[in-house]
Amino acid sequence: MELYDIMRTTFAARQFTDDPLPDEVLWRILDNARFAPSGGNRQGAHIVVVRDADTKQRLSELGEPTVRRYVAQRNAGENPWNPVAPSAVPQDVIDSTAVPGSFVEPIRRAPVVLVVSVDLGRVAAVDQYLDRVGLVSGASVYPLIWNILMGARAEGFGGNITSMAIAQEPAVRELLGLPADHAVAAVVPIGKPVKQLTKLRRQPVEDFVTIDRYDGPAFAG
């Protein structure tokens, strides 16, 4: 496939067939994805390939408390887990909210789940003193994850970046034996999509790109 075709058709796959993901295909995906950039080229990411059914089940269970809050806030018209606007949803409502299967089944059913972590001793968090949630250190791991997903698309597979289990990071660390200085960046189920989307809905360039300033004229090509 052409690169631009892959970029335009790599979607968040959440439903998978029973087809396996052979080791040689996964190796090829990872062998190419590893050329992603990272801060200072320190390459501090680590990937745990999870095929064990019990481990996948536990990863999905660890994400359930996060999903409950996410769904409860969404039902209340809030932006879930938003760091700017505090939630007004009571805890008892969150606790009684059902967990939709669409949030947990991909991790349980995918033939492979990749748990991607990053060594915090090898990132440059230049925004660490700003009065907001840190973002910059993600540049040392998320390009790798996106390369993996584009590589999976090129091979006829798919997946998605999930983050629900991250809120229970200490339990994830214990489950997988991760070092104390590693932060979990994503849990990525990968498999053969039930349906391969070819047309994705995204904002046009002129809706989010401006010239010289945030309030500058739209970049319309």
N, C-alpha and C positions, 0 to 999 in steps of 0.2 A: 504494500500500500504506500501511496505517497504521504509524506510527512503531514502536509496540510489536511489531507483526508483523515488521517489519524487524529489530529488535533480537533477536527470538527465533529468527530464521531465517538470519541472516548467519553462514555457516559458513566454515571454511577449505577453499575449493575448490582442488583440486589436479589435477583431470582436466578438460580442456577439449575442446570440439568444434572443428571447423575454421572455425566462424563468425567473421567479422571483428568487431572492435570499432571502429565508425565514429568518425572524429574528432569529429563533432558530439555523439555520445553521451559520449565521453570528456571533451570540453569541458564538457558539462553537469554531469557528475559532479564535475569539478575546480572548476567555478565555484561549486557549492554547498558542496563540502567545504572551501573556503578560509575559511569562516566559523568554523572550529574555533578554540578559544582557544589562546594560547601565553603563555609567561611574559612579563609586562610588555607584552603585545600587540606584541612585537617582530617576530613573524612571520619568523623566521630560516630557515625551511625552504626547500629547493629541490627540484624534481622533474625528473628527466631521463626523458623518455618514450622508451623503447627499442623500436623495431620491427625494427631490423636483425638478421637471423638470426645473423650472425657474432658480433655483440656479445652477443646472448642466449646463444649457445653458450659464449662466453668467461666470461660471468658464472656460468653453471652449473659450468664447469670450476673456477673460482676457489673455489667452495664445496665441492668434493670433499674436500680434506684435512680440513675441519671435519666433514663428514659421516662420514668414516671414524672419527674419534675419537668422535663422537656414537654411532655404531652399536656400536663396540667397547666403549664404556663401558656402553651399554644392555645388550649381550649379557652383560656381566660383572655385571649387577645394580646398577650404579651409577646415580646421577642425572647424566646427561651434562652436561659443562661446568659443573658446580656449583662456585661459588667458595668454599663452606664446607668441603666434603669433598674433599681431594686424591685424584686418581685413582691407582689401583694397577695400571692396565693398561699393560703394557710398550709401548714405541714400536713394536717390531717387529710386535706383534699389531695395533696400530692401522694400520700401513703395509700389512699384508696383508689388511685387512678390505675386503670388497667394498662398493661404493657402490650402494645400492638405487636403481632408476630413479625411485621415487616422490619422491626428494629433488631430482632434477635435471631430470626431464622437464617439470615444470610451467614452469620458466623457459625451456626450449627450445621448448616447444610453444605457450605462450600467445601470442596475437596482439600483446599489449602487455605490456611489463615496465616498471614504474615504479621507478626508483632514487631513494629519498628520502634527502636529506642535510640536515644542520642546521648553520648557522654557529655555531661555538662561541663566537664573540665576541658573540653576541646571546642567550645563555642565562644563566640564574641558577642555578648549581649550588650551592645552599645546603648540600648534603651533602658537599661536596668535602673537608672536613677530618675526616669520620668514618672510622673504621677499618673500612670495608666498601666493596663495589662501589657506585659512584655510580648513582643512579636518577632523581633529581629532574629533571635536565635533559631527560629524555625527555618530560616534560610539555609541552615546547615543540614537539614534533613528532608524537608518537603519536596525540593526538586528531585531527590532520589525516589521518593514515593510516587511522584507524578510520572517520572520516567518508567517506573514499574508498570503503572496502569496503562501508559501508552504502548509499552512493549507487549503487555497482555492483549491489548486491542489488536496489535499487528499480528499476533499469533492466533487470533480468533477467540480469545478469552476476554474476561472482564472482571471488574471488581469495584470497590469503592472504599473511600477513606472513612472509617468510623472512629469515633472518639468517646463513645459513651463509657467504656470501661476505664478510661483514663482518670476519671474522678475517684476511682478506687485504686489508684496507682500502687499503694503499698501492697495490696492483695495481689495485683498483677505481678509485681516484682517478686513476691514470694512464690507465686505459682510457677513462674518461669525461671527463677533463680537469677534475676537481673541484679547487677551491682547497684549499690546504694546511690552512686553518682550518675545513674542513667535515668533519664526522663522518658516516659512512654509518649511517643509522638502520634502513633496511629495503630489501629487494629484493622488489617486490610484483608477481607475475604476475597478470594479469587477462584473463579470457575468458568464454566461455559455458560454464557447467558441464555436464558430461555428464549429471549427475543433480542436481536441486535438492532438497536436504534441507529438510524442514519441521519435523522434531522433533530437537532437539539434547539431548545428555546433559550436564547441568550439576548442580552441587551445589545442594540446596535452600538458601534463604536462612538458615534456622536452623542450618545446618551451618557457616557461616563468618561470621555476623554476631552480635556480642554487645553487651550494654548496659553502658556505663560503663567496663568493663575487659575485657582480653583473656579473663580467666577469669570474666567476668560471665555472667549468664543469657543464653541464646540469644534473639535477637530473632525471635519467631515470628509477628508480625503479629496 
